[in-house]
Amino acid sequence: MIAFLVLIGSVAVYGQGQGHGHDHDHGPQHNHSCVHNNHQQLQADQVIVNIIADMEKDGDGIVEQTEVEKEFVQKYDQDNSGDVSEDEFVKQWHQQYHDAPDFAGYLFHHFDSNDDHKLTAIDIVNFVKGADTDGNGRVSIAEFQSFLTNLYVNCVSSPYSHGP
């Protein structure tokens, strides 16, 4: 969950449909929007409840790094490369949560904390650190929910961005 939050955090800055601040020589340019649009008309809070339910399987109220990695790296890594590309993430997120692809792209870039165009364990570690607002080394469901709500509702800028 924490990694997911960190990843979401890094996408927001790029979520205004402006690209990544540098050229993409290795793939198509994607447009992103931080305006939530869900193909099944789910509201942000409904989607967030679903995300939490998918990640926090052990019921301890803590979103652990391993839970986030399992949900968003292992599950989304369709080509078994060990990381998740933007295309893999957008496709799986759209399929699983029904958010529009441009919004899923916004989330991807918020999670991609080092802007290397893939989600890895490093991004998950950064995500967990960023979501731990009380600094106790653990991300509670409430912290995770607050982090996601900010991304979905307020188009939060990434702590990793270098400007809009």
C-alpha positions as CSV (number, residue, x, y, z in Angstrom):
1,M,0.0,0.0,0.0
2,I,2.8,2.4,0.9
3,A,4.6,1.8,-2.3
4,F,1.4,2.3,-4.1
5,L,1.0,5.6,-2.4
6,V,4.5,6.7,-3.2
7,L,4.0,5.8,-6.8
8,I,0.8,7.7,-6.9
9,G,2.5,10.7,-5.4
10,S,5.1,10.8,-8.1
11,V,2.6,10.8,-10.9
12,A,0.6,13.8,-9.9
13,V,3.1,16.4,-11.1
14,Y,3.0,14.9,-14.5
15,G,-0.7,14.4,-14.4
16,Q,-1.7,17.6,-16.1
17,G,-1.2,16.1,-19.6
18,Q,2.2,17.7,-19.9
19,G,4.5,14.7,-20.3
20,H,7.5,14.0,-18.2
21,G,9.7,17.0,-18.7
22,H,12.0,15.2,-21.1
23,D,11.9,13.4,-24.4
24,H,10.7,9.8,-24.7
25,D,12.9,8.1,-27.2
26,H,11.8,4.6,-26.1
27,G,8.0,4.7,-26.3
28,P,4.9,6.6,-27.2
29,Q,4.1,9.9,-25.4
30,H,1.3,9.4,-23.0
31,N,-1.2,12.1,-21.9
32,H,-2.2,12.0,-18.3
33,S,-5.0,13.6,-16.4
34,C,-5.4,13.9,-12.6
35,V,-9.2,14.4,-13.1
36,H,-10.7,11.1,-11.8
37,N,-12.9,9.4,-14.4
38,N,-14.1,5.9,-13.8
39,H,-15.8,3.8,-16.5
40,Q,-18.1,2.2,-14.0
41,Q,-19.0,5.5,-12.4
42,L,-17.3,4.6,-9.2
43,Q,-16.5,7.6,-7.0
44,A,-12.9,8.0,-5.7
45,D,-13.7,6.8,-2.2
46,Q,-15.3,3.6,-3.6
47,V,-12.2,2.9,-5.7
48,I,-9.9,3.6,-2.7
49,V,-11.8,1.1,-0.6
50,N,-11.3,-1.5,-3.3
51,I,-7.6,-0.8,-3.5
52,I,-7.2,-1.2,0.2
53,A,-9.2,-4.4,0.2
54,D,-6.9,-5.8,-2.5
55,M,-3.7,-4.9,-0.7
56,E,-4.3,-5.3,3.0
57,K,-5.0,-9.0,3.1
58,D,-3.8,-9.9,6.6
59,G,-6.2,-7.5,8.4
60,D,-3.6,-6.0,10.7
61,G,-4.5,-2.4,9.6
62,I,-1.0,-1.8,8.3
63,V,-0.1,-1.5,4.6
64,E,3.2,-3.3,4.4
65,Q,5.8,-2.9,1.7
66,T,5.5,-6.6,0.8
67,E,1.7,-6.2,0.4
68,V,2.3,-3.2,-2.0
69,E,4.9,-5.1,-4.0
70,K,2.8,-8.1,-4.4
71,E,-0.2,-6.1,-5.5
72,F,1.4,-3.6,-7.8
73,V,4.7,-5.1,-9.0
74,Q,4.2,-8.9,-9.0
75,K,0.6,-8.8,-10.1
76,Y,1.0,-6.1,-12.7
77,D,4.2,-7.4,-14.3
78,Q,2.7,-9.1,-17.2
79,D,5.9,-9.8,-19.1
80,N,7.7,-11.1,-16.0
81,S,10.5,-8.6,-16.4
82,G,10.7,-7.9,-12.7
83,D,9.3,-4.4,-13.1
84,V,6.1,-2.8,-14.3
85,S,6.0,-0.6,-17.4
86,E,3.5,2.3,-17.7
87,D,1.6,0.3,-20.3
88,E,1.4,-2.7,-18.0
89,F,0.3,-0.6,-15.1
90,V,-2.3,1.4,-17.0
91,K,-3.8,-1.7,-18.6
92,Q,-4.1,-3.6,-15.3
93,W,-5.3,-0.6,-13.3
94,H,-8.0,0.2,-15.8
95,Q,-9.0,-3.5,-15.9
96,Q,-9.1,-3.9,-12.1
97,Y,-10.4,-0.5,-10.9
98,H,-12.0,0.9,-14.1
99,D,-10.3,4.2,-13.8
100,A,-9.8,5.9,-17.2
101,P,-6.4,5.1,-18.8
102,D,-5.2,8.7,-18.6
103,F,-5.9,8.8,-14.9
104,A,-4.1,5.5,-14.4
105,G,-1.1,7.0,-16.2
106,Y,-1.2,9.9,-13.7
107,L,-1.1,7.4,-10.9
108,F,1.7,5.5,-12.5
109,H,3.9,8.5,-12.7
110,H,3.1,9.4,-9.1
111,F,4.4,6.0,-8.1
112,D,7.5,6.1,-10.3
113,S,9.5,7.9,-7.7
114,N,12.8,7.9,-9.6
115,D,11.2,8.7,-13.0
116,D,12.8,5.7,-14.7
117,H,9.5,4.8,-16.5
118,K,9.0,1.5,-14.5
119,L,7.8,0.5,-11.1
120,T,10.3,-1.5,-9.0
121,A,10.9,-2.4,-5.4
122,I,12.8,0.9,-5.0
123,D,9.6,2.8,-6.0
124,I,7.7,0.8,-3.4
125,V,10.2,1.6,-0.6
126,N,9.9,5.3,-1.5
127,F,6.2,5.1,-1.6
128,V,6.0,3.6,1.9
129,K,8.3,6.3,3.2
130,G,6.2,9.0,1.7
131,A,2.9,7.6,2.9
132,D,4.1,7.3,6.5
133,T,3.0,10.7,7.6
134,D,3.5,10.1,11.4
135,G,7.0,8.8,10.9
136,N,6.6,5.6,12.9
137,G,7.9,3.4,10.1
138,R,4.5,1.9,9.3
139,V,1.7,3.0,7.0
140,S,-1.7,2.6,8.6
141,I,-4.9,2.1,6.6
142,A,-5.8,5.7,7.5
143,E,-2.5,7.1,6.2
144,F,-2.9,5.1,3.0
145,Q,-6.5,6.2,2.5
146,S,-5.5,9.8,3.1
147,F,-2.7,9.6,0.7
148,L,-4.9,8.1,-2.0
149,T,-7.7,10.5,-1.4
150,N,-5.3,13.4,-1.9
151,L,-4.2,11.9,-5.2
152,Y,-7.8,11.2,-6.4
153,V,-9.4,14.4,-5.2
154,N,-6.7,17.1,-5.0
155,C,-4.3,16.2,-7.8
156,V,-1.4,16.3,-5.4
157,S,2.0,17.1,-6.9
158,S,4.7,14.6,-6.6
159,P,7.3,15.0,-3.9
160,Y,9.8,13.7,-6.6
161,S,8.9,16.1,-9.4
162,H,11.1,18.8,-10.7
163,G,8.3,21.2,-11.4
164,P,5.1,21.0,-13.5
